[in-house]
Amino acid sequence: MHYRTYITLFLLLCTCAPALSQSSHRALRRGDRAYKDGNYSEAEREYGSAIQDENSAKGNYNLGNALYERGEFGEAAKRYEEAAGLADDPEIRSRAYRNLGDSYYRQQDFKQAVESYKQSLRISPDDAETKYNLTKAIREIQQQQEQEQQENQQQDGDQQEQEQQQNGEGGENGDQQQQQQQAGEQSEDGEQSEQEQQQQPGTPGQPNANPDQPQMSREEAERQLGIAAEEEKRTLSRLRQADQQGCTGNKDW
């Protein structure tokens, strides 16, 4: 909104002064002077006093202007909406909707701002300033949507990365558990094999598993085999001699 808009509307509304009560009209004039001097707090009080005497489109519109300049955009929006509902003049109603859109814009409520500007343009479709403000509000909505989309994509990416990290940690833990389990099984198999070897007798070429059993040297084993062979020869010789002589012994009954 521009200051020139206010002055133009002030002059326009002043032409309707005879329709207002004398007290309300005087309060409006005092408010106009305070507003021109930049004393918006005083203007707010005077315009508020005017609408208490008579709730008019002019009083609400000008009060909205004072509130807007003080940065009270929410309260200003209420006054502009009230002015638009009370105004009989289409031009005043169109300006009230445009300023209503400006109030929503300053509150970053861009969707409501767009609707207010559209309302104004339905009444005054050739208003270049309102068209420009509508374009800005629409651009802000598009930027908000793009930002929300980027934030959603970022959140999705962070969530996927977190899930991948969790899955990776779970896989490593699973591999470690599997390796530990395999190592335990191998250890058990080794202990079992060792126990079986201890229980089995010694085999040729391997030491006897029983440490308490005496060991025979190779020389001793060969000597014993030699003795056994000589004994076998003597036994065979005696048997042949017995066959030749026959049986000579008597048998007692």
KOLVO-332177 format. One record per atom (N, C-alpha, C): residue number from 1; atom name; x, y, z. Coordinates in pm, whole numbers, plus 50000, padded with zeros to 5 digits. Example, Ala and Ser with C-alpha at 12.3 -4.5 7.8 and 13.67 -1.06 7.14 Angstrom:
<sites>
1	N	51319	49431	50780
1	CA	51230	49550	50780
1	C	51320	49670	50780
2	N	51285	49775	50708
2	CA	51367	49894	50714
2	C	51290	50003	50787
</sites>
This chain:
<sites>
1	N	50084	49881	50000
1	CA	50000	50000	50000
1	C	50088	50124	50000
2	N	50041	50225	49933
2	CA	50115	50350	49925
2	C	50040	50460	49998
3	N	50118	50559	50043
3	CA	50058	50673	50114
3	C	49958	50746	50024
4	N	49987	50750	49892
4	CA	49900	50819	49799
4	C	49761	50755	49800
5	N	49756	50623	49821
5	CA	49627	50554	49827
5	C	49544	50603	49944
6	N	49609	50623	50057
6	CA	49537	50672	50174
6	C	49478	50810	50148
7	N	49560	50900	50094
7	CA	49515	51038	50074
7	C	49398	51043	49977
8	N	49408	50964	49871
8	CA	49300	50962	49773
8	C	49171	50915	49836
9	N	49182	50811	49917
9	CA	49062	50758	49980
9	C	49010	50852	50087
10	N	49100	50920	50157
10	CA	49053	51018	50257
10	C	48966	51124	50191
11	N	49013	51173	50077
11	CA	48937	51276	50007
11	C	48805	51221	49957
12	N	48809	51093	49913
12	CA	48688	51031	49864
12	C	48587	51014	49975
13	N	48636	50973	50090
13	CA	48545	50949	50201
13	C	48494	51081	50260
14	N	48574	51182	50250
14	CA	48530	51310	50306
14	C	48409	51367	50231
15	N	48392	51328	50106
15	CA	48275	51375	50032
15	C	48146	51317	50087
16	N	48160	51209	50167
16	CA	48043	51145	50228
16	C	48019	51197	50369
17	N	48094	51297	50412
17	CA	48087	51345	50549
17	C	47948	51387	50592
18	N	47866	51450	50508
18	CA	47734	51491	50555
18	C	47649	51376	50604
19	N	47680	51251	50555
19	CA	47600	51136	50599
19	C	47639	51090	50738
20	N	47751	51138	50792
20	CA	47797	51097	50923
20	C	47750	51196	51028
21	N	47746	51146	51150
21	CA	47711	51235	51260
21	C	47821	51337	51281
22	N	47787	51450	51342
22	CA	47884	51557	51363
22	C	48001	51511	51449
23	N	47974	51437	51558
23	CA	48082	51392	51647
23	C	48173	51291	51576
24	N	48113	51202	51503
24	CA	48194	51103	51430
24	C	48276	51173	51323
25	N	48216	51271	51256
25	CA	48288	51343	51151
25	C	48407	51420	51208
26	N	48389	51484	51321
26	CA	48500	51559	51384
26	C	48612	51462	51426
27	N	48575	51348	51480
27	CA	48678	51250	51520
27	C	48755	51201	51397
28	N	48686	51181	51289
28	CA	48753	51138	51167
28	C	48850	51245	51117
29	N	48809	51371	51122
29	CA	48898	51479	51078
29	C	49023	51487	51167
30	N	49005	51474	51296
30	CA	49122	51475	51387
30	C	49213	51356	51356
31	N	49152	51241	51333
31	CA	49232	51123	51297
31	C	49309	51142	51169
32	N	49247	51209	51069
32	CA	49317	51234	50942
32	C	49439	51322	50964
33	N	49426	51426	51046
33	CA	49540	51516	51072
33	C	49653	51441	51144
34	N	49616	51359	51242
34	CA	49719	51283	51314
34	C	49788	51183	51220
35	N	49711	51125	51132
35	CA	49769	51028	51039
35	C	49867	51096	50944
36	N	49831	51210	50891
36	CA	49920	51285	50801
36	C	50048	51326	50871
37	N	50041	51352	51001
37	CA	50159	51390	51078
37	C	50242	51268	51120
38	N	50195	51148	51089
38	CA	50267	51026	51127
38	C	50242	50984	51269
39	N	50145	51045	51334
39	CA	50110	51009	51471
39	C	50001	50902	51465
40	N	50043	50778	51440
40	CA	49945	50673	51413
40	C	49872	50627	51539
41	N	49934	50641	51654
41	CA	49866	50605	51778
41	C	49748	50700	51802
42	N	49773	50830	51783
42	CA	49665	50927	51799
42	C	49556	50907	51693
43	N	49598	50876	51571
43	CA	49501	50851	51465
43	C	49416	50729	51500
44	N	49478	50627	51555
44	CA	49403	50507	51594
44	C	49297	50541	51698
45	N	49333	50624	51796
45	CA	49235	50660	51900
45	C	49118	50739	51840
46	N	49150	50835	51752
46	CA	49044	50917	51693
46	C	48952	50835	51603
47	N	49009	50748	51524
47	CA	48925	50666	51436
47	C	48842	50568	51519
48	N	48900	50517	51626
48	CA	48824	50429	51713
48	C	48707	50501	51777
49	N	48730	50626	51816
49	CA	48622	50706	51873
49	C	48512	50731	51770
50	N	48553	50750	51645
50	CA	48456	50778	51539
50	C	48365	50658	51515
51	N	48421	50537	51511
51	CA	48335	50420	51484
51	C	48252	50382	51606
52	N	48293	50428	51725
52	CA	48207	50407	51841
52	C	48080	50492	51829
53	N	48096	50610	51777
53	CA	47979	50696	51755
53	C	47894	50644	51638
54	N	47963	50599	51534
54	CA	47890	50547	51418
54	C	47981	50450	51343
55	N	47940	50327	51334
55	CA	48021	50222	51270
55	C	48010	50239	51118
56	N	48106	50309	51060
56	CA	48099	50342	50918
56	C	48212	50274	50842
57	N	48197	50264	50710
57	CA	48302	50210	50624
57	C	48426	50297	50632
58	N	48407	50429	50632
58	CA	48521	50521	50640
58	C	48598	50505	50769
59	N	48528	50501	50880
59	CA	48595	50488	51009
59	C	48674	50358	51018
60	N	48615	50249	50977
60	CA	48685	50120	50982
60	C	48804	50117	50886
61	N	48785	50172	50767
61	CA	48895	50173	50670
61	C	49013	50254	50722
62	N	48986	50373	50770
62	CA	49095	50458	50818
62	C	49159	50402	50945
63	N	49078	50340	51031
63	CA	49135	50275	51149
63	C	49225	50159	51107
64	N	49183	50086	51006
64	CA	49269	49979	50953
64	C	49401	50032	50904
65	N	49400	50149	50839
65	CA	49524	50210	50790
65	C	49619	50244	50906
66	N	49564	50301	51013
66	CA	49647	50337	51129
66	C	49706	50212	51195
67	N	49625	50111	51209
67	CA	49674	49985	51268
67	C	49781	49921	51180
68	N	49761	49927	51050
68	CA	49858	49869	50958
68	C	49994	49938	50972
69	N	49991	50070	50981
69	CA	50117	50144	50994
69	C	50186	50114	51127
70	N	50113	50074	51225
70	CA	50173	50039	51355
70	C	50218	49893	51358
71	N	50196	49821	51250
71	CA	50239	49681	51244
71	C	50140	49583	51304
72	N	50020	49631	51337
72	CA	49917	49543	51393
72	C	49831	49490	51278
73	N	49889	49398	51202
73	CA	49827	49355	51077
73	C	49702	49271	51100
74	N	49697	49194	51206
74	CA	49579	49114	51234
74	C	49457	49200	51264
75	N	49477	49302	51349
75	CA	49366	49393	51380
75	C	49329	49478	51259
76	N	49428	49516	51180
76	CA	49400	49593	51060
76	C	49313	49513	50964
77	N	49342	49382	50951
77	CA	49263	49297	50861
77	C	49116	49296	50903
78	N	49090	49293	51034
78	CA	48950	49295	51081
78	C	48880	49424	51040
79	N	48951	49538	51050
79	CA	48890	49666	51015
79	C	48862	49676	50863
80	N	48957	49626	50782
80	CA	48935	49631	50637
80	C	48818	49541	50596
81	N	48808	49426	50659
81	CA	48698	49335	50626
81	C	48563	49398	50665
82	N	48562	49466	50778
82	CA	48441	49535	50821
82	C	48406	49648	50724
83	N	48507	49719	50681
83	CA	48484	49830	50587
83	C	48429	49779	50455
84	N	48483	49667	50405
84	CA	48435	49611	50278
84	C	48290	49568	50289
85	N	48251	49519	50407
85	CA	48112	49477	50424
85	C	48015	49593	50436
86	N	48064	49709	50485
86	CA	47977	49824	50506
86	C	47972	49918	50386
87	N	48073	49912	50300
87	CA	48084	50011	50193
87	C	47978	49987	50085
88	N	47913	50096	50046
88	CA	47820	50091	49933
88	C	47890	50123	49802
89	N	47995	50202	49810
89	CA	48068	50241	49690
89	C	48160	50127	49646
90	N	48152	50080	49520
90	CA	48238	49971	49474
90	C	48386	50003	49484
91	N	48423	50128	49455
91	CA	48564	50162	49462
91	C	48617	50150	49604
92	N	48539	50197	49703
92	CA	48582	50185	49843
92	C	48592	50038	49882
93	N	48497	49959	49840
93	CA	48499	49816	49874
93	C	48620	49747	49810
94	N	48651	49783	49684
94	CA	48767	49724	49617
94	C	48896	49758	49689
95	N	48910	49886	49732
95	CA	49031	49927	49805
95	C	49041	49858	49941
96	N	48927	49838	50005
96	CA	48929	49770	50135
96	C	48978	49625	50119
97	N	48932	49558	50012
97	CA	48979	49421	49988
97	C	49128	49417	49952
98	N	49173	49519	49877
98	CA	49315	49522	49845
98	C	49399	49541	49971
99	N	49361	49632	50057
99	CA	49435	49652	50181
99	C	49422	49531	50274
100	N	49308	49463	50266
100	CA	49293	49338	50342
100	C	49396	49236	50294
101	N	49412	49228	50161
101	CA	49515	49138	50107
101	C	49654	49175	50152
102	N	49682	49306	50160
102	CA	49814	49350	50208
102	C	49838	49307	50353
103	N	49732	49315	50434
103	CA	49747	49276	50576
103	C	49777	49126	50587
104	N	49707	49045	50510
104	CA	49736	48901	50512
104	C	49876	48873	50459
105	N	49916	48946	50357
105	CA	50050	48928	50300
105	C	50158	48954	50405
106	N	50141	49061	50483
106	CA	50240	49093	50585
106	C	50241	48990	50698
107	N	50132	48917	50714
107	CA	50129	48809	50812
107	C	50177	48676	50752
108	N	50219	48682	50626
108	CA	50265	48564	50551
108	C	50154	48461	50534
109	N	50031	48507	50538
109	CA	49916	48421	50507
109	C	49883	48447	50359
110	N	49965	48388	50273
110	CA	49959	48423	50131
110	C	49833	48370	50062
111	N	49778	48261	50110
111	CA	49656	48209	50049
111	C	49539	48304	50073
112	N	49527	48354	50194
112	CA	49422	48451	50223
112	C	49446	48582	50148
113	N	49573	48617	50134
113	CA	49605	48738	50058
113	C	49559	48725	49913
114	N	49584	48609	49854
114	CA	49542	48585	49715
114	C	49391	48599	49702
115	N	49317	48540	49795
115	CA	49171	48547	49789
115	C	49122	48692	49802
116	N	49186	48771	49888
116	CA	49146	48911	49906
116	C	49175	48993	49782
117	N	49292	48970	49721
117	CA	49323	49043	49598
117	C	49225	49006	49486
118	N	49188	48879	49480
118	CA	49091	48838	49378
118	C	48956	48907	49400
119	N	48916	48919	49527
119	CA	48792	48990	49557
119	C	48799	49135	49509
120	N	48914	49197	49531
120	CA	48931	49335	49486
120	C	48923	49345	49335
121	N	48987	49250	49265
121	CA	48990	49255	49119
121	C	48855	49220	49057
122	N	48773	49147	49128
122	CA	48638	49121	49076
122	C	48559	49252	49066
123	N	48593	49345	49157
123	CA	48523	49475	49156
123	C	48593	49573	49063
124	N	48726	49575	49069
124	CA	48805	49668	48985
124	C	48910	49587	48909
125	N	48872	49522	48800
125	CA	48964	49431	48729
125	C	49084	49500	48666
126	N	49082	49630	48649
126	CA	49192	49701	48584
126	C	49290	49763	48683
127	N	49277	49732	48811
127	CA	49366	49791	48912
127	C	49505	49726	48900
128	N	49601	49800	48846
128	CA	49735	49745	48821
128	C	49807	49709	48951
129	N	49791	49792	49054
129	CA	49861	49765	49181
129	C	49811	49636	49244
130	N	49682	49612	49241
130	CA	49627	49489	49297
130	C	49674	49368	49217
131	N	49682	49381	49087
131	CA	49733	49272	49004
131	C	49878	49239	49040
132	N	49955	49344	49060
132	CA	50095	49323	49098
132	C	50106	49252	49233
133	N	50026	49297	49331
133	CA	50029	49234	49463
133	C	49982	49089	49457
134	N	49884	49062	49372
134	CA	49837	48924	49355
134	C	49948	48836	49299
135	N	50021	48889	49202
135	CA	50132	48812	49143
135	C	50237	48780	49249
136	N	50270	48876	49334
136	CA	50369	48851	49440
136	C	50320	48745	49538
137	N	50193	48749	49575
137	CA	50140	48650	49669
137	C	50144	48510	49610
138	N	50108	48499	49483
138	CA	50111	48368	49417
138	C	50254	48315	49411
139	N	50350	48404	49383
139	CA	50490	48362	49379
139	C	50536	48311	49516
140	N	50492	48377	49620
140	CA	50529	48333	49756
140	C	50472	48194	49785
141	N	50350	48168	49741
141	CA	50291	48036	49762
141	C	50372	47930	49689
142	N	50413	47958	49566
142	CA	50493	47864	49489
142	C	50626	47837	49558
143	N	50689	47940	49610
143	CA	50816	47921	49680
143	C	50798	47838	49806
144	N	50688	47860	49877
144	CA	50660	47780	49996
144	C	50643	47633	49959
145	N	50571	47606	49852
145	CA	50549	47469	49808
145	C	50680	47403	49767
146	N	50765	47475	49696
146	CA	50895	47420	49656
146	C	50982	47392	49778
147	N	50979	47482	49875
147	CA	51058	47462	49996
147	C	51007	47341	50075
148	N	50876	47327	50085
148	CA	50820	47212	50155
148	C	50857	47082	50084
149	N	50855	47085	49951
149	CA	50893	46966	49876
149	C	51039	46929	49899
150	N	51126	47031	49900
150	CA	51267	47004	49926
150	C	51288	46950	50067
151	N	51216	47006	50164
151	CA	51229	46958	50302
151	C	51180	46814	50314
152	N	51071	46782	50245
152	CA	51020	46645	50248
152	C	51120	46549	50185
153	N	51180	46590	50073
153	CA	51281	46505	50009
153	C	51401	46486	50099
154	N	51442	46594	50167
154	CA	51555	46584	50258
154	C	51524	46490	50373
155	N	51403	46500	50427
155	CA	51363	46412	50536
155	C	51360	46267	50490
156	N	51308	46245	50368
156	CA	51305	46108	50316
156	C	51447	46054	50298
157	N	51536	46141	50245
157	CA	51674	46098	50227
157	C	51742	46066	50359
158	N	51720	46151	50460
158	CA	51779	46126	50593
158	C	51725	45997	50652
159	N	51595	45973	50634
159	CA	51535	45852	50689
159	C	51591	45728	50621
160	N	51607	45732	50488
160	CA	51663	45618	50417
160	C	51807	45593	50459
161	N	51883	45702	50474
161	CA	52022	45686	50517
161	C	52030	45624	50657
162	N	51941	45668	50745
162	CA	51939	45613	50881
162	C	51903	45465	50878
163	N	51805	45429	50795
163	CA	51766	45288	50784
163	C	51880	45204	50729
164	N	51953	45258	50630
164	CA	52066	45184	50574
164	C	52174	45165	50679
165	N	52200	45268	50758
165	CA	52301	45255	50863
165	C	52259	45150	50966
166	N	52129	45153	51002
166	CA	52081	45054	51098
166	C	52090	44913	51041
167	N	52056	44899	50912
167	CA	52065	44768	50849
167	C	52210	44722	50841
168	N	52301	44816	50811
168	CA	52442	44780	50804
168	C	52496	44734	50939
169	N	52460	44805	51046
169	CA	52503	44765	51179
169	C	52444	44631	51217
170	N	52319	44609	51179
170	CA	52256	44481	51208
170	C	52325	44368	51133
171	N	52366	44394	51004
171	CA	52434	44291	50927
171	C	52569	44258	50985
172	N	52644	44361	51029
172	CA	52774	44336	51089
172	C	52761	44256	51218
173	N	52662	44291	51298
173	CA	52640	44216	51422
173	C	52603	44072	51391
174	N	52519	44056	51285
174	CA	52480	43921	51247
174	C	52599	43840	51199
175	N	52689	43902	51120
175	CA	52808	43831	51072
175	C	52898	43795	51188
176	N	52914	43888	51282
176	CA	52998	43858	51398
176	C	52941	43743	51479
177	N	52809	43744	51498
177	CA	52747	43635	51572
177	C	52765	43503	51499
178	N	52750	43507	51364
178	CA	52765	43384	51287
178	C	52908	43333	51295
179	N	53007	43425	51284
179	CA	53146	43384	51295
179	C	53177	43327	51433
180	N	53123	43390	51536
180	CA	53144	43338	51671
180	C	53082	43200	51686
181	N	52964	43182	51628
181	CA	52898	43053	51637
181	C	52979	42946	51563
182	N	53030	42979	51442
182	CA	53111	42885	51368
182	C	53239	42851	51443
183	N	53301	42953	51502
183	CA	53423	42928	51579
183	C	53395	42837	51698
184	N	53280	42859	51762
184	CA	53243	42772	51874
184	C	53222	42629	51830
185	N	53156	42611	51713
185	CA	53133	42476	51663
185	C	53265	42408	51628
186	N	53358	42483	51565
186	CA	53487	42425	51532
186	C	53563	42386	51658
187	N	53553	42469	51760
187	CA	53622	42437	51885
187	C	53565	42311	51948
188	N	53429	42300	51944
188	CA	53366	42180	51998
188	C	53406	42057	51919
189	N	53410	42069	51783
189	CA	53451	41956	51700
189	C	53594	41916	51730
190	N	53682	42013	51749
190	CA	53821	41982	51780
190	C	53835	41911	51913
191	N	53761	41958	52014
191	CA	53767	41893	52145
191	C	53713	41751	52137
192	N	53603	41732	52059
192	CA	53545	41599	52047
192	C	53641	41505	51976
193	N	53707	41555	51869
193	CA	53802	41471	51796
193	C	53918	41431	51885
194	N	53965	41524	51966
194	CA	54077	41494	52056
194	C	54036	41390	52158
195	N	53912	41401	52208
195	CA	53866	41303	52305
195	C	53855	41164	52242
196	N	53807	41158	52116
196	CA	53796	41029	52049
196	C	53933	40966	52026
197	N	54030	41049	51989
197	CA	54165	40996	51969
197	C	54222	40942	52099
198	N	54191	41006	52211
198	CA	54242	40957	52339
198	C	54178	40823	52377
199	N	54051	40805	52337
199	CA	53982	40681	52371
199	C	54023	40565	52281
200	N	54071	40589	52156
200	CA	54109	40483	52063
200	C	54249	40433	52096
201	N	54277	40296	52067
201	CA	54413	40243	52090
201	C	54511	40300	51990
202	N	54639	40288	52022
202	CA	54742	40340	51934
202	C	54746	40264	51802
203	N	54782	40326	51696
203	CA	54791	40264	51563
203	C	54934	40265	51519
204	N	54973	40173	51422
204	CA	55112	40168	51375
204	C	55158	40304	51324
205	N	55279	40337	51363
205	CA	55334	40464	51320
205	C	55292	40581	51407
206	N	55205	40557	51507
206	CA	55159	40662	51597
206	C	55187	40620	51740
207	N	55214	40711	51828
207	CA	55236	40674	51968
207	C	55109	40624	52031
208	N	55125	40534	52130
208	CA	55010	40483	52202
208	C	54944	40597	52276
209	N	54811	40600	52265
209	CA	54739	40710	52328
209	C	54741	40700	52479
210	N	54768	40576	52532
210	CA	54770	40558	52678
210	C	54910	40581	52728
211	N	54935	40685	52803
211	CA	55072	40713	52849
211	C	55120	40615	52953
212	N	55028	40540	53022
212	CA	55069	40446	53126
212	C	55116	40313	53068
213	N	55080	40282	52942
213	CA	55120	40155	52883
213	C	55266	40161	52842
214	N	55354	40056	52882
214	CA	55497	40059	52847
214	C	55517	40047	52697
215	N	55614	40117	52648
215	CA	55645	40116	52506
215	C	55757	40013	52479
216	N	55751	39936	52364
216	CA	55854	39837	52323
216	C	55936	39897	52211
217	N	56067	39889	52227
217	CA	56156	39942	52125
217	C	56160	39847	52006
218	N	56212	39897	51895
218	CA	56218	39814	51773
218	C	56314	39697	51791
219	N	56428	39722	51856
219	CA	56525	39615	51878
219	C	56467	39504	51963
220	N	56395	39542	52067
220	CA	56334	39442	52154
220	C	56230	39360	52078
221	N	56152	39428	51993
221	CA	56050	39357	51915
221	C	56113	39257	51822
222	N	56228	39294	51755
222	CA	56294	39201	51663
222	C	56353	39082	51739
223	N	56407	39106	51858
223	CA	56465	38996	51939
223	C	56358	38897	51978
224	N	56241	38948	52018
224	CA	56132	38859	52057
224	C	56083	38776	51939
225	N	56077	38839	51820
225	CA	56037	38764	51701
225	C	56137	38653	51670
226	N	56265	38681	51688
226	CA	56368	38578	51664
226	C	56353	38462	51759
227	N	56330	38491	51885
227	CA	56312	38384	51984
227	C	56192	38299	51950
228	N	56082	38367	51909
228	CA	55961	38293	51873
228	C	55985	38203	51754
229	N	56066	38248	51659
229	CA	56095	38166	51540
229	C	56177	38043	51577
230	N	56280	38056	51662
230	CA	56361	37943	51706
230	C	56278	37842	51782
231	N	56187	37890	51866
231	CA	56102	37800	51943
231	C	56011	37721	51852
232	N	55964	37789	51747
232	CA	55877	37722	51652
232	C	55952	37610	51579
233	N	56079	37634	51544
233	CA	56160	37532	51476
233	C	56178	37411	51566
234	N	56211	37430	51694
234	CA	56233	37321	51785
234	C	56105	37239	51804
235	N	55993	37306	51807
235	CA	55867	37236	51826
235	C	55837	37146	51706
236	N	55859	37196	51586
236	CA	55835	37117	51465
236	C	55928	36995	51461
237	N	56054	37015	51505
237	CA	56150	36903	51505
237	C	56105	36795	51599
238	N	56056	36828	51716
238	CA	56012	36728	51811
238	C	55891	36652	51759
239	N	55805	36723	51691
239	CA	55685	36658	51637
239	C	55722	36557	51530
240	N	55821	36586	51446
240	CA	55862	36491	51343
240	C	55925	36365	51406
241	N	56007	36384	51509
241	CA	56068	36269	51576
241	C	55961	36181	51640
242	N	55860	36239	51695
242	CA	55754	36159	51759
242	C	55678	36077	51657
243	N	55660	36129	51543
243	CA	55588	36054	51439
243	C	55668	35933	51394
244	N	55801	35950	51389
244	CA	55886	35838	51346
244	C	55889	35726	51453
245	N	55892	35751	51578
245	CA	55909	35650	51683
245	C	55778	35581	51720
246	N	55666	35651	51691
246	CA	55538	35593	51731
246	C	55510	35618	51875
247	N	55392	35565	51921
247	CA	55349	35587	52058
247	C	55394	35472	52146
248	N	55473	35492	52244
248	CA	55529	35387	52331
248	C	55477	35396	52473
249	N	55407	35496	52505
249	CA	55366	35511	52643
249	C	55243	35424	52675
250	N	55222	35370	52803
250	CA	55105	35293	52846
250	C	54998	35385	52901
251	N	54879	35328	52887
251	CA	54768	35414	52932
251	C	54704	35345	53052
252	N	54694	35416	53155
252	CA	54626	35363	53272
252	C	54478	35396	53267
253	N	54395	35292	53305
253	CA	54249	35314	53305
253	C	54204	35350	53445
</sites>
